[in-house]
Amino acid sequence: MEYLARLLAAYRRQIGTPRRSRALRPFRQAVLALRWFRERGRVHRLARDAGISQATGYRYLYEAISVLAAQAPDLHAVLDRCRDQ
């Protein structure tokens, strides 16, 4: 959870998001996203639990997924590594 929160905080700094301008801080956004992965919960329920709108819940979820996906290795790099091993 902390790893994703740090990634989200870095992403927000990178895109120039002003501090405290979001409905959720990075940690709570990470909780929302990881709950969705773990429970496959409905976004409207996760958003309600977090105290945000459904639209904001979807935006935050997709942002977290994008930040995580950016950490994944490139397919060509993985295939090259497998070939070398």
Summary of the structure (lengths in Angstrom):
residues: 85
radius of gyration: 15.1
end to end distance: 31.7
largest distance: 49.1
contacts: 205
relative contact order: 0.14
helix: 73%
strand: 0%
